[in-house]
Structure formats: structure tokens, C-alpha cells
Amino acid sequence: MNEFELVAEARAELGSRASRRLRRLGKTPAILYGAGKDPVPLLLEEKEVKKQLENEAVYSHVLTLKLGATEEQAVLKTLHRHPRSSAILHLDFQRVRASETISMHVPLHFINEDRCPGKKAGGIISHLLIEAEVSCLPKDLPQFIEVDMATVELGQSVHLSDIPLPAGAEFVALTAGREQDPAVVTIQPPRGLVVEAEEGAEPGAEGGLGPALGV
């Protein structure tokens, strides 16, 4: 498990003009909110922020924010970037409590793609989602979710319901019912290649994995 700590200082100067001046000084404006407490405007060192953001796990991890002698547990909810330069403009942190459920977008890691039958048969893999929203207690938050492609055949799709999650976590989309079960990845045949339906398959049924991934 990676541990992430960021040292912050209270920000007295507010407003867009002050934020621009502070960014020129190598500071990144931020705000900490949630858990029934007042929002706290913060400043962080730009170099340290950039260094931490190089690690994918920081986006789906409970962080420690050090503000003087105080430490706060929080998650990074929003990262604001400049639309053209991609420079970091602002960070939004949400406080977490051990007993309260949080919802976070967690990256998907696709494994065994080179071994899957669909690719070996010449199929083209299309990633339809690269992250998924998960609801859980902070202690159960996964840093990433593995999507195992080892058994995916040509013409099949992997849906959220096919992907196992750690105990205590659930996909937010599926809490609305299995009809809200988006495809995550598909293996499509090359143009001109027709995949015949298996005997007994319903006409028009999509090639989902069902029990193949063992949920």
C-alpha cells in the first residue's frame, strides 16, 4: 500500500487574482471540505503536488494532509487544469471519516490481454471505460481494479457485473440495478470477419461473459 502525505498551509488570500499571483510563486491553491466541518482554503507546493500526481494511486487513495500540527484524512476529489497548458490550477480535497461511505473513481487495469482467445483470433480490443466509480468505506477503497481478459473470446464484452471487487466495495452504477451494467471492454472481429453465434444462443444477445470471470 502506498502512503501519501502532503504538507499544506492555510491560504489567507482568496480570489482569482490572488490565486494567479500565488501560482507564479510556485504555490498551488486548494480547498479542504466535508465531514461536517467548515471548508479550509489551502496552499501546497507545486513541485510536491506534481511529484505526487505522477503516481496513479494518489487519485484513489486516502491521503494525509498536514496543516501545521493538524493532520486530516482526505481524498482528492477534483483536479482542475488549464484547458490549453494542462497546468494545475486548483485541487479539491474531501475529508473522510472511517465510518462514512465514500464514492471514488478507481482506475481499471486490464491484465492478460495478450493471452486472451479473442486477441489471438485477430480481434481488436476496445476499452470503453478506463475507470469506474466505487462506493465503500475508506479502509476498503481499492487503488485499482483488475479486469482479467484471460478468457474473453472474439465478439464478447466484459461488463461491470463481470468484474469482482474487494469485500466491502460495490460499483455505483450497479446499485441502480443490473440494467445499468455498462460494457467495460469488447473484443471486436476485424472488418470483414463474421463471428457465428454459438448454438443455443438467443438471437441478438450480446456476448457478455456472465460467470466466465467468476463474480
N, C-alpha and C positions, 0 to 999 in steps of 0.2 A: 504494500500500500504506500502510495506517495503521500507525503505530508507537505502542505503548502502554507507558508506564512508570509504575510505582507505587513510591512510597517507603514502605518498611516499617521497623519497629523490632522488636527481639526482645521477646517477651512473657514476663515472669517470673511473673506472677500467672495461675494456671490455675484451672479450675473454673467452674461456672455462676454462682456469686455474684460472683466477680471479673469475669467477662465482663459481667454486668449493670451493675456499677459502671463499668467502662471504657466501655460504650456510652453511659452517661449523660454521660460526659466527651467524647463525640464521637469515640470510637475504635471501630473495627470489628475484632473478633478474627478471626484467620485461621490457617491452617496450611499449611506447605510440605512436601511429601513426595515420595518417589520417587527414581529414578536411583541406587538402592543407597546412599543417604545417610540419616542419621537425620532424622526429622521435626523441623521447627523451628516452634514457635508464634510467631505474628507479631501485630503491631498495625498497622492502617492508619488514615489519617484518613478519617472517614466522608464528609466533603464531597467529597474527592477520589475516593473509591470511587463515590459516586453520580454524579459527573460523568463518570467513565469508562464506567459502565454505561449511560449514555444512548446510547452508540454500539453498535449491534448487533454490529459487527465484533469487539468485545472478547471475545465469547463463543466465537469460533472463530479465535483469533489467538494466536500465540506472544508472550507478554508478557515484559517485563523487570522483575524485582523487584529494587529497590535496597535492600540491607541493609547500612548503613554503607559500607565501601569495597568490599563484595562485590556482584556482580550475578549473578542467577540467571535463566535462561530457563525459563519455565513457562507452562502453560495453566490457565485457570480451569475446574476440573472440576465443582465443585458450589457453588451459591449457596443458602444457607439463609435463608429469610424467615419472619417471624412469620405464622402461618396467618390471622390476622384483620387485622392492620395492614399486612402486607407489608413491614414494616421489615426491613432487612438484619441478620441475626443473626450469620452466620459465612460465611467464604469458604474453600474448599479449593483449593489450587494444587498441580499436579503438575509436578515438574521434567521437562524434556525434554532428550534428547541428540540431536544431529544425526543420528546413525547408527541410532537406535532408532525403530521404527514406533509411532505413537500412534493412538488412536481418539477421535474427537470428533464431537459432534452439530453439524451445519452447517445454517444456515437455508436454506430454499428460497425463491427469488424467482421468482414467476410473471410472465412477460412476454407481451405481445401478446394478452392476454385479450380486449380489445375488438375485435381483428381476427379472432379465430378463427371458423371457419364455424359451429361448434356454438352459440356465443352469438348470432351473427347470425340463426340459425334459431330463436331463442327459448329455447335451452337454459339450464339452471340449472347453474352451475359450483359444484362441491363440492370443497373442499380437504380431503383425507383425512389428509395429512401436511403439516406446516409446517417440518419439519427432518428430516434423515436422518443416520445415523451413517456416518462415513467413516474409513477406515484409510489411513495414508500416513506418510511421513517428515515431520518438522516443516516442512521447506522447501516441501513440496508441499501443505500444508494450505490449501484454498480458504476465503476469508472467507464466501462464499455460493455457492450452486449455482443456475444459471438453469434454469427449466423453461419451454421455449418452447411456447406454446399456439397458434402461428400456423396450424397445420394440423389441429387437433383438431376432429373432426366431432361432430355430435349423437349421443349414445349411446356415445361412445368413452371409454376410460380411458387415462391415462398411467401406466405402471408404472416402477419404479426402473430396470429394464433398458432403458427407452427414453431415459434421460437421460444425455447424455455428461458425463464427468468429465475434469478436467485429467489430464495424464500423471502416473503415479505414485500416483494415488489410486483407491480402489475402495470400493464400498458394502459395509459389513459384512454386511448381510442377504444379499447375493448370493454371498458366499463359501461359504454353506451349500448353494448350488445354485439354479438358476433357478426351482425350485418355490417357493422363498422369495422371491417377487417381488411385494411389495405394491403395490397401486394407490396413486398419489400424488394424483391429481386426476381427477374424472369430470365429464362434461357430460351431465346427465340431461334428457330431454324434459319439458316442462311436464306436469302432471297431465292425463290425457285424451288426450295426443298419443302415437300409436304410431309407432315408427320401424321401418320394414321392413328386414329383413336383406338384405344385398347378395347378388346371385345368386352361388352357388357357396360361400357361407359355410357353415360347419358349424353345424348346429342347436345352440343353447345356447352357442356360442362367444362369449366376451366381446370387446367391440370394443376391443382393445388397439391401440397404434399400430404396434408392430413397427418396421419400417425407416423409418417416417414421420419420426422425429426423428433418424435417421442415427447410430446408435451404432456 
